[in-house]
Amino acid sequence: MIKEIVKDREFLSKPAEEATAADTQVIEDLRDTLASLEDAVCLAANQIGSTKAVIAYRDGDRIAVMLNPKIKRGAQPYKTQESCLSLEDLSEVRRFQMVTVSYQVLAGENLVSRTKRLSGWTAEVVQHAIDHCAGKLV
């Protein structure tokens, strides 16, 4: 189901709760909402009103989902300005050109742990969404 984008700073400032295999509706809503937004490249579940640590991002022609994502390593830091669907102003942030992210995916009825190395634009948008899970307004 396509959800409205949350703009409530107090709600967005709260760290997300751990996602579980029972959060299939959150995953579906996040995918549907991101797919409906032409100019959006990533979303965190709190941006659609969920308290769970789930993010979605565009990965080529598909929408990838990560549950409980954490940045394990970052390399080549830089500063940039980012926009956000939940905020009106640009934010200056520090990002890494390359990151290693640990996360989980839903496989049937179970969560499976994965690790992925990302770089460039994809690394930046995933870092943005992970910041949302931590309650950081970006």
C-alpha positions in Angstrom: 0.0 0.0 0.0 1.3 3.5 -0.9 1.8 5.5 2.3 2.0 9.3 2.9 5.5 10.6 3.6 6.0 11.5 7.3 7.3 15.0 8.0 6.9 15.0 11.8 10.4 15.7 13.2 9.7 14.2 16.6 8.6 10.9 15.1 11.5 10.8 12.7 14.0 11.5 15.5 13.3 8.3 17.3 15.6 5.3 16.6 14.0 2.4 14.8 13.1 -0.8 16.5 14.6 -4.1 15.2 12.7 -5.5 12.3 11.5 -9.2 12.4 10.3 -11.7 9.9 6.7 -10.6 10.8 7.2 -7.2 9.3 6.2 -8.2 5.7 3.6 -5.5 5.5 6.2 -2.8 6.3 8.4 -4.2 3.5 5.5 -4.2 1.0 4.4 -0.7 1.9 8.0 0.6 1.7 8.4 -0.9 -1.8 5.0 0.3 -3.0 5.6 3.8 -1.7 9.1 4.1 -3.2 7.9 2.7 -6.5 5.2 5.4 -6.6 7.7 8.3 -6.2 9.4 9.1 -9.5 12.2 11.3 -8.0 12.9 9.3 -4.8 15.8 7.0 -4.6 15.5 5.7 -1.0 13.1 5.5 1.9 13.3 4.3 5.5 10.3 2.8 7.2 9.9 5.7 9.6 9.3 7.9 6.6 6.0 6.0 6.0 5.0 5.8 9.7 6.6 2.5 10.8 8.9 2.2 13.8 10.9 -0.7 12.2 14.5 -0.6 11.0 13.8 -1.3 7.3 15.1 0.6 4.3 14.4 0.4 0.6 16.5 1.9 -2.3 16.6 1.8 -6.1 19.2 -0.6 -7.3 19.0 -0.3 -11.1 15.6 -1.4 -12.2 14.6 -3.0 -8.9 13.9 -1.9 -5.4 16.2 -3.5 -2.8 15.2 -3.9 0.8 17.4 -4.2 3.9 16.2 -5.0 7.4 18.3 -3.9 10.4 21.0 -2.4 8.2 24.3 -1.3 9.9 27.4 0.3 8.4 30.3 -1.8 9.4 33.1 0.0 7.5 33.4 3.2 5.5 36.2 4.5 3.3 37.0 7.8 1.6 34.9 10.3 3.5 33.5 13.4 1.9 31.0 16.1 2.6 27.9 16.7 0.4 24.4 18.2 0.5 21.4 16.0 0.4 17.7 16.6 0.1 15.1 14.5 1.9 11.4 13.7 1.2 10.6 14.3 4.9 12.4 17.7 5.2 12.2 20.9 3.3 15.8 22.1 3.5 19.1 20.6 2.2 21.4 19.1 4.8 25.1 19.1 4.8 26.3 15.6 5.7 29.5 13.5 5.9 29.4 10.3 3.8 31.7 7.6 2.7 32.4 6.8 -0.9 32.5 3.1 -0.1 30.7 1.3 2.7 30.3 -2.3 3.9 26.7 -2.8 5.2 25.5 -5.8 7.3 21.7 -6.3 7.1 19.1 -9.0 6.8 16.7 -10.1 4.1 13.4 -12.0 4.4 13.8 -15.5 2.9 10.5 -17.3 3.2 9.6 -16.9 6.9 13.1 -16.3 8.1 15.6 -13.5 8.3 19.0 -14.2 6.6 22.1 -12.2 7.4 24.0 -10.6 4.5 26.8 -8.2 3.9 27.2 -5.9 0.9 29.8 -3.5 -0.3 28.4 -0.4 -1.9 30.1 2.6 -3.6 29.3 5.9 -5.1 25.7 7.1 -5.4 24.2 3.8 -4.0 26.5 4.0 -1.0 25.3 7.6 -0.4 21.6 6.9 -0.6 21.9 3.8 1.6 23.8 5.8 4.2 21.0 8.4 4.1 18.3 5.8 4.8 20.4 4.1 7.5 20.7 7.6 9.2 16.8 7.7 9.3 16.8 4.3 11.1 19.1 5.8 13.7 16.7 8.8 14.2 19.1 11.2 12.4 17.3 13.9 10.5 19.1 14.3 7.2 
